[in-house]
Amino acid sequence: MKILRVLLRIEWLKAVKRRAFWVAVAAFAAFTALPAIERVRNARSDPNAVFALPESWPDILGTAAGVGPLFIGVLMILLVAPEFSWRTARQNVIDGLSKERFYAGKLMLLAALVLLFMAAMVLIGVGGAMLSPGEGGPGIVRSREVGYLSGLALGMLLFGSAGLMLSVHLRSSGAALGILFLFLFVEEGVARLMLGTGRESLRSVAAFLPFNVVEDLGDDLAHYPGVLAEVNADRAERGLASWEFPDVEVLAVAALAYSAFFLGLSLLNMRRRDL
């Protein structure tokens, strides 16, 4: 336990001294707070616009679903990749840390960032709902919200694991960021091609591409079947195809598998290459 506390302290001191950390946290807080402020204003000016818990959880969590994972991935790259070019990774090992313990510190950093961003998102959303004049239904957090929160955390973990893998392999923040955004662009194009073929087997594969998994885990319709049924009924009336999502449990397993794969590649690279 002592070594875990030491590693956590090392990573904390490194993070808080980096401007990128504070800029990313502030930007994420702003992305989350601005919609909450707007909903509070609407609730105060319009009696029909209620912003209260637990009904407003999909709005609160959905706000960060798109940007949260990306922020985690980019921040992992900005915090980890420069350690190789600045030789701080090498110095840590010279000072007594093994490569495995150095890598364990990065895993702790990733977990801490996911918890920090999740906490910020929840606190801002709950704070906004408390300031709203409307009253919600019974209970504050239901099982559906727990599932949605877990899905968002897994999405952040997947992106963060990808960011860590790129940092360890490329050891350059610029190159790692470029590859990350290029992969997003390429995957989007590949997914469109696979969906455009009309073949059900390719459509199923496209749904489980890494960042499509993240997108589905962050979609409130995947976690609220009742809302999905209402949306599909409306689409059916307009002659549109229904929206379908893989089971959330299957998406969660896929996200964990991708994360484990990315983290495993990172560890192997750390062990084999000279710092």
Salt bridges, closest charged atoms under 4 A:
GLU11 OE1 - LYS106 NZ 2.91
GLU83 OE1 - LYS14 NZ 2.75
GLU83 OE2 - LYS106 NZ 2.31
GLU100 OE2 - ARG271 NE 3.27
GLU145 OE2 - ARG142 NH2 2.94
GLU188 OE2 - ARG192 NE 3.14
ASP234 OD2 - ARG238 NH2 3.11
